[in-house]
Amino acid sequence: MFLSSESLLIILLVGLVAGWLAGQIVHGTGFGPIGDLIIGVAGAFIGGWLLPQLNVHVGSAAISAVIDATIGALMLLLILRLVRGGNGWRARLGRSWNRHW
């Protein structure tokens, strides 16, 4: 598979935007700009594969590539947060659960 320098630049830009958007939606991930880029590019692969498998199509323009990559990056961040633990929803759930019991 051959990627031209323009294709690689587009993949990196879409990954950076998608990773940044996913980081803004899922607060507290703390991966930084390089981590956002990696999460976004990985999310682009996940979203590009999974959404057509689920028969979900959001369009065919560059915006749809960002949306697909952002959805994939969100799924990846949520999985990483579940595995990594920390100050995620489990910690908040545990605090609220202990207040009620």
Steps between C-alpha positions, in 0.01 A plus 500: 500500500644836399406822677591827343619780723166678451306191612719462804452868587121466469499190720707680763280812489178297526654298784610812685158664469316181595730433796463856624119485467485166680726637774266798543194276521657245736655720768793391711682279252824701514682362195630831360531602133710201389271262688196670345654450156563130566152451649345686206683299234417174677141626535490570127585137432248377758223730380579434135467127555225476764244752376454340154472160675212646702354649180548857627587757234537870581595622152788503259679830555799589717266586787374142505860377530545720807168380644587134440845548651357687798247223569778242478725709725218540754452125513874450541523763777208347687660155479834643617327676787329178605828310491710774658249587771585817687264790545251365251137414536574200724660723764210746486249215510675352802486831686131551426424134575668525841297810588174314447596193703 
